[in-house]
Amino acid sequence: MNSKNIFTGRWQVAVLAITAWQMFMGSLFLFLVSSGGSSLARLSFSPISIALLFYLAFISASAFSLWYSLIKYNALGFISIYKFMIPVSGVFLSSVFLPEESINIIIVGAMLLVSLGIITINYQPALSCKSAGVCVTAAVISPVGKVVDGDE
């Protein structure tokens, strides 16, 4: 299988093709819905706004392409755990960059609960000889999301 394709049943689809079509169809739909409420003559674009539009499109397309590439090479359950870090990093970065935001005890508690959830999901206890019938020293999650016993 080509490293730039995702196998979907009978077909292999390129990750960039999925991302491009998804972004194009979504933006076309949103443009059509939003243009129904106002006239297109009200739109005005400056060189800066066009540059920002292309920048944001590039960032979004890169994020989706990276996500699909991660799904291709890793177990989905393993990498989806890290999506839980989005609210934690969002809170932290907003408190750093936005002067009106500050971290209080409730926010710290919420971030600790999210982190505890990530640790709980990732935790793989060591197997004992009694429960498994086979002596295995430890079970860990490998970078590709497969459980590997500690004897290997």
C-alpha positions, 0 to 999 in steps of 0.5 A: 500500500502506498504510504500516502493512501488510506485503504477504505474498503475497496479503494485507496484514497489519498489523505490530501484528497480527502482533506481537500474535498472535505474542506472545499465542500464544507466551505462551499456549503457554508458560503452558500448558507451565509450568502442567503442572508446578505448580498454579496456586494457587502463583501469587501476584501483587502490584501491582508484579509485575503492573505489571512484567509489563505493562511487559515485555510492552510492551517486547517488543511494541515491539521486535518492532513496530519490527523488523517496521517496519524490515524493511518499509522497508529491505532485510532484509540491511542491517538484520540486520547490526545484530543483531550489535551485540546481544552487543557492547552486552550485554557493555558494558552488563553491565560498566557496570551489574553490579558483578561483571562486568568487561571483560578482554582476551578480552572486548575481543578478542571485541568487536573480532572482532564489530565486524570482522565487521560492518565486513566485511559492510558493506564495499562496495569501489569499482568500477574501470573495468577490472572493471565495464566502466563507470567508477563512482567509488565504491559505497556502501550507502544508508540503505535498503540499496540499492547506489548508485553514487557518480556519482549 
